[in-house]
Amino acid sequence: MTQIDDARAWAAFVSRDRRYDGRVIGAVTTTGIYCKPSCPARRPKREHVVFYPDAEAARAAGYRACLRCLPDAVGRDRVAVAEAVALLEAAENSIGLDALAARVGYAPHHFHRLFKRATGVTPAAYARGLKARRAADALGGEETVTAAIYDAGYSAPSRFYETAPARLGMTPSAWKRGGAGVTIRWTVADTSLGALLIAATDKGLCRVAFDEDWASLSMRFPNAEIVQGGAALADLAARVVGEVESPGRHTDLPLDVQGTAFQEAVWAALKAIPKGETRSYAQIAAAAGSPYAVRAVGTACGSNNVAVVIPCHRVTRSDGAVGGYAYGPTRKAALLKREGE
């Protein structure tokens, strides 16, 4: 929080909101101690608390760190997660939890919880996402599926095929052939915010977008069988329309989407935002384990294939402004208004 909103900061402390740890520090004038928002200690009176952007500023003002919540460790935790992400990204071979935690100076079980809280996924899930991304990239360029699998870092084809349908939404060979052998059913539904393309495979929703039609699916999956309508899709489409008209009613809609490890971490953070609340791009970047990747969060939101279902409309600018949206700020403002009602 570069500009501290005292009311929001106090609310974070009252609710012990862990999401604000590392973003604001509360210092108690009567004790000379500063704490992070999630500190479990009894709350002082409001008039005895002043706020600082970070621990360094609180120390400069003459306060000392709380020995119960250890606010100085928050910055170290985030640096450790960022280092772990960099190690996973650069590794040619898999890194086990024990080795990864040791590299960044933490106990394995503690770092496992820390990493998941920061990124929304476990270190192992993050590593699997990296492999799947590399495999998807390689499948587009290798002459054979087997070569792509080994290039992505899998020890054997069987290890990839165990998880490929879940990660890619279709078999590896179908992915390489532009969706060949996969059936995508679609419809365009009327909503109060305009026409909405809704498309799904047998696994779940693969595209939800305003102002699009089946042609966009043909470009994304040129070799898939693209079929209009169907009874199963009708039920799913009705639930998606329900999310547009009254957001937050259907949070269990099945999805068939895939992205890079970072994109998937961002999408997981978006889905974790409660109905009626918003987060800044900086908050989502921190939740995705890359606190400095604020612009990349915007790109990941723009790459979201299922509008409303993965609620990228809940991300706003740090100053409270609505910010950008692939389908226009008017629609974004309307969705946010409905969520707040």
LINMO-V451447 format. One record per residue. N is the residue number from 1. SS is DSSP state (@ for helix, = for strand, . for the rest). PHI is phi in whole degrees, 0 to 359 (none if undefined). PSI is psi in whole degrees, -180 to 180 (none if undefined). Layout:
# LINMO-V451447
((N SS PHI PSI) (N SS PHI PSI))
This chain:
# LINMO-V451447
((1 . none 95) (2 . 294 -37) (3 . 245 114) (4 . 281 125) (5 . 267 105) (6 @ 302 -39) (7 @ 294 -43) (8 @ 291 -40) (9 @ 297 -43) (10 @ 295 -40) (11 @ 299 -38) (12 @ 295 -39) (13 @ 290 -41) (14 @ 298 -41) (15 . 271 0) (16 . 53 49) (17 . 283 107) (18 @ 297 -23) (19 @ 295 -20) (20 @ 265 -2) (21 . 300 131) (22 . 88 -8) (23 . 250 -18) (24 . 203 148) (25 = 236 136) (26 = 252 128) (27 = 245 137) (28 = 260 117) (29 . 293 -28) (30 . 279 -22) (31 . 247 -19) (32 . 76 21) (33 = 246 144) (34 = 244 148) (35 = 224 164) (36 = 270 160) (37 . 305 -34) (38 . 275 6) (39 . 307 131) (40 . 281 -5) (41 . 295 158) (42 . 300 139) (43 . 282 134) (44 . 284 176) (45 . 291 149) (46 @ 303 -38) (47 @ 290 -10) (48 @ 261 6) (49 = 244 132) (50 = 239 154) (51 = 245 146) (52 = 228 155) (53 . 289 -25) (54 . 201 172) (55 @ 296 -36) (56 @ 300 -41) (57 @ 292 -37) (58 @ 293 -41) (59 @ 294 -39) (60 @ 297 -28) (61 . 275 1) (62 . 100 8) (63 . 268 159) (64 = 241 156) (65 = 289 142) (66 . 292 133) (67 . 277 -6) (68 . 268 -47) (69 . 262 -11) (70 . 49 64) (71 . 297 -26) (72 . 291 -19) (73 @ 282 -17) (74 @ 299 -47) (75 @ 299 -41) (76 @ 296 -40) (77 @ 299 -45) (78 @ 292 -37) (79 @ 296 -41) (80 @ 297 -42) (81 @ 296 -43) (82 @ 298 -40) (83 @ 294 -41) (84 @ 295 -41) (85 @ 299 -43) (86 @ 297 -40) (87 @ 296 -43) (88 @ 294 -40) (89 @ 295 -36) (90 @ 272 -18) (91 . 291 135) (92 . 276 -31) (93 . 244 160) (94 . 295 147) (95 . 245 122) (96 . 289 162) (97 @ 302 -45) (98 @ 300 -45) (99 @ 292 -40) (100 @ 296 -46) (101 @ 297 -40) (102 @ 295 -37) (103 @ 297 -32) (104 @ 257 3) (105 . 84 33) (106 . 232 159) (107 . 288 142) (108 @ 307 -52) (109 @ 294 -38) (110 @ 293 -41) (111 @ 290 -33) (112 @ 302 -47) (113 @ 294 -42) (114 @ 297 -46) (115 @ 296 -44) (116 @ 294 -39) (117 @ 295 -36) (118 @ 280 -37) (119 @ 252 -18) (120 . 90 -8) (121 . 223 162) (122 . 282 163) (123 @ 303 -40) (124 @ 295 -41) (125 @ 293 -37) (126 @ 296 -43) (127 @ 296 -39) (128 @ 295 -37) (129 @ 296 -39) (130 @ 297 -45) (131 @ 297 -43) (132 @ 295 -39) (133 @ 297 -46) (134 @ 296 -38) (135 @ 295 -42) (136 @ 297 -41) (137 @ 295 -43) (138 @ 292 -34) (139 @ 298 -24) (140 . 279 -13) (141 . 236 -26) (142 . 286 152) (143 . 286 -29) (144 . 232 153) (145 @ 296 -40) (146 @ 299 -44) (147 @ 298 -40) (148 @ 296 -40) (149 @ 297 -47) (150 @ 292 -38) (151 @ 297 -29) (152 . 284 -12) (153 . 106 5) (154 . 283 142) (155 . 286 -23) (156 . 199 153) (157 @ 305 -35) (158 @ 299 -35) (159 @ 294 -35) (160 @ 286 -45) (161 @ 293 -22) (162 @ 297 -35) (163 @ 242 -6) (164 @ 302 -46) (165 @ 301 -38) (166 @ 290 -34) (167 @ 276 -42) (168 @ 265 -17) (169 . 84 -2) (170 . 199 171) (171 . 291 155) (172 @ 304 -42) (173 @ 294 -37) (174 @ 293 -39) (175 @ 300 -46) (176 @ 297 -32) (177 . 267 24) (178 . 67 34) (179 . 91 13) (180 . 301 133) (181 . 87 -3) (182 . 254 137) (183 = 258 126) (184 = 244 120) (185 = 261 143) (186 = 220 159) (187 = 205 160) (188 = 245 118) (189 = 255 146) (190 = 277 132) (191 = 227 168) (192 . 291 -11) (193 . 253 10) (194 = 117 176) (195 = 293 138) (196 = 232 119) (197 = 283 130) (198 = 231 121) (199 = 226 147) (200 = 209 148) (201 . 268 -172) (202 . 294 -20) (203 . 275 -38) (204 . 166 -171) (205 = 295 131) (206 = 244 -16) (207 = 203 125) (208 = 226 116) (209 = 207 139) (210 = 284 148) (211 . 61 34) (212 . 233 164) (213 . 224 -169) (214 @ 300 -22) (215 @ 298 -34) (216 @ 294 -33) (217 @ 291 -39) (218 @ 298 -33) (219 @ 285 -37) (220 @ 285 -40) (221 . 230 77) (222 . 297 -22) (223 . 251 5) (224 . 282 157) (225 = 275 114) (226 = 254 116) (227 = 238 137) (228 = 276 136) (229 . 76 -161) (230 . 123 145) (231 @ 297 -44) (232 @ 297 -39) (233 @ 291 -34) (234 @ 301 -43) (235 @ 294 -43) (236 @ 295 -42) (237 @ 297 -39) (238 @ 298 -38) (239 @ 289 -36) (240 @ 294 -44) (241 @ 300 -38) (242 @ 300 -34) (243 @ 291 -33) (244 @ 290 -45) (245 @ 283 -34) (246 . 215 81) (247 . 303 147) (248 . 94 -1) (249 . 279 -35) (250 . 237 93) (251 . 262 1) (252 . 247 24) (253 . 296 133) (254 . 290 141) (255 = 238 148) (256 . 226 73) (257 . 229 156) (258 . 212 151) (259 . 209 -168) (260 . 289 168) (261 @ 301 -41) (262 @ 293 -44) (263 @ 301 -44) (264 @ 293 -34) (265 @ 294 -40) (266 @ 295 -45) (267 @ 297 -37) (268 @ 296 -40) (269 @ 295 -37) (270 @ 295 -43) (271 @ 292 -21) (272 . 277 -10) (273 . 288 123) (274 . 296 150) (275 . 305 137) (276 . 88 -5) (277 . 247 161) (278 . 230 164) (279 = 224 153) (280 = 277 163) (281 @ 300 -36) (282 @ 294 -40) (283 @ 296 -42) (284 @ 293 -39) (285 @ 300 -43) (286 @ 295 -43) (287 @ 295 -28) (288 . 274 3) (289 . 87 7) (290 . 227 76) (291 . 302 -20) (292 . 261 1) (293 . 266 49) (294 @ 295 -44) (295 @ 294 -36) (296 @ 295 -30) (297 @ 297 -42) (298 @ 300 -40) (299 @ 293 -41) (300 @ 296 -37) (301 @ 296 -41) (302 @ 293 -23) (303 . 271 -1) (304 . 295 118) (305 . 276 -11) (306 = 233 82) (307 = 305 145) (308 . 73 -46) (309 . 295 -48) (310 = 263 107) (311 . 282 70) (312 @ 292 -13) (313 @ 290 -12) (314 @ 276 3) (315 = 261 125) (316 = 234 171) (317 . 287 158) (318 . 299 -27) (319 . 275 5) (320 . 93 -9) (321 . 292 154) (322 . 300 -42) (323 . 82 -175) (324 . 284 161) (325 . 200 136) (326 . 301 -27) (327 . 249 19) (328 . 99 142) (329 @ 296 -27) (330 @ 295 -45) (331 @ 296 -41) (332 @ 299 -46) (333 @ 297 -38) (334 @ 295 -43) (335 @ 297 -42) (336 @ 295 -38) (337 @ 297 -43) (338 @ 295 -37) (339 @ 292 -29) (340 @ 276 -8) (341 . 278 none))
